[in-house]
C-alpha cells in the first residue's frame, strides 16, 4: 500500500519482519493488521510499515505502535487484529506490552526485560 498523504494519520504501526519475526508469522501478522485496518475503515487513521529486525528476536513477532511508543511482544495474526481495535479505542494489549513510553521514561515489562533466548 502506497501512502502519499499522511494528513489525518493518528497512529503508525511498525511490524517486524526480520528473520525471527518471519519465523513467528510476521508476514501473516502484517496482513492481519492491514486487513483489520481496512475492515474498520481506518486506512486514513492508521499507517503501517513492515521493518527489518527491531532487536527483540526472542519476543517475536514484535509490533510497535506510535505515537504511543508501545512495543508489543509475541503478536499473532489474531492479536494483531485485536491490537488495531484496541488502538482505535485508545487502549492497548496490556498482556503483550514489552516497553512503553510514559512521562518521558521507558517502562519495561519486568518479565520481558531480559527477553527470551534466541532459538
C-alpha positions in Angstrom: 0.0 0.0 0.0 1.4 3.3 -1.0 0.5 6.4 1.0 1.4 9.8 -0.3 -0.7 11.9 2.1 -0.4 11.0 5.8 -2.6 14.0 6.8 -5.1 12.8 9.4 -3.0 9.8 10.4 -3.1 9.3 14.2 -1.2 6.0 14.6 1.8 4.4 12.9 2.2 0.6 13.4 5.6 -0.9 12.7 5.5 -4.7 12.2 8.8 -6.5 12.4 9.6 -8.8 9.5 13.2 -9.7 10.5 14.1 -13.4 10.3 12.9 -14.4 13.8 9.6 -12.5 13.4 9.1 -14.0 9.9 9.6 -17.4 11.5 6.9 -16.4 14.0 4.3 -15.5 11.3 5.4 -11.8 10.9 4.1 -11.7 7.4 0.7 -13.1 8.5 0.7 -10.6 11.4 1.2 -7.7 8.9 -1.5 -9.0 6.6 -4.0 -9.4 9.5 -3.3 -5.9 10.8 -3.7 -4.4 7.4 -6.9 -6.4 6.8 -8.3 -5.2 10.2 -7.5 -1.6 9.5 -9.4 -1.9 6.2 -12.3 -3.7 7.9 -12.5 -0.9 10.5 -12.4 1.7 7.8 -9.3 3.2 9.4 -7.0 3.5 6.4 -6.7 7.2 6.8 -6.1 6.9 10.6 -3.5 4.1 10.8 -0.4 3.7 8.7 1.6 0.5 8.7 5.2 -0.2 7.9 7.0 -3.5 7.9 10.5 -3.3 9.2 13.6 -5.4 9.4 14.9 -6.6 12.7 13.9 -4.4 15.7 16.4 -6.2 18.0 13.9 -8.2 20.2 14.2 -11.5 18.3 13.3 -13.5 21.5 10.0 -11.7 21.6 8.9 -12.3 18.0 6.7 -11.2 16.5 7.3 -7.6 17.6 4.9 -4.8 16.8 5.5 -1.2 17.7 2.7 1.5 17.8 3.3 5.2 17.7 2.8 7.9 18.8 2.1 5.9 22.0 5.5 4.3 21.8 4.3 0.9 22.8 6.3 -2.2 21.9 4.4 -5.4 21.8 5.8 -8.9 22.1 4.5 -12.3 20.8 1.9 -10.9 18.4 0.0 -13.4 16.4 -2.4 -12.6 13.5 -5.4 -12.8 15.9 -3.6 -10.5 18.4 -2.7 -8.1 15.6 -6.4 -7.7 14.7 -7.2 -7.0 18.4 -4.3 -4.5 18.6 -5.9 -2.5 15.8 -9.2 -2.4 17.6 -7.7 -1.5 20.9 -5.7 1.3 19.5 -8.8 2.7 17.7 -10.5 2.7 21.1 -7.5 4.4 22.8 -6.3 1.3 24.6 -3.6 -1.3 24.2 -3.0 -5.0 24.6 -1.7 -4.9 28.2 -0.7 -8.6 28.4 1.7 -8.2 25.4 3.3 -4.9 26.3 7.1 -5.1 26.4 8.0 -1.4 26.6 6.0 1.8 26.7 7.0 5.4 27.0 5.3 7.1 29.8 6.2 10.6 31.1 9.3 10.6 29.0 10.6 7.4 30.8 10.7 3.9 29.4 8.6 1.4 31.4 9.8 -2.2 30.9 7.8 -5.3 31.4 9.9 -7.0 34.2 9.5 -10.4 32.6 10.3 -9.0 29.1 13.4 -7.0 30.3 15.6 -10.0 29.9 13.9 -11.2 26.8 13.9 -14.9 25.7 16.9 -16.6 24.4 17.2 -16.9 20.7 16.3 -20.3 19.3 
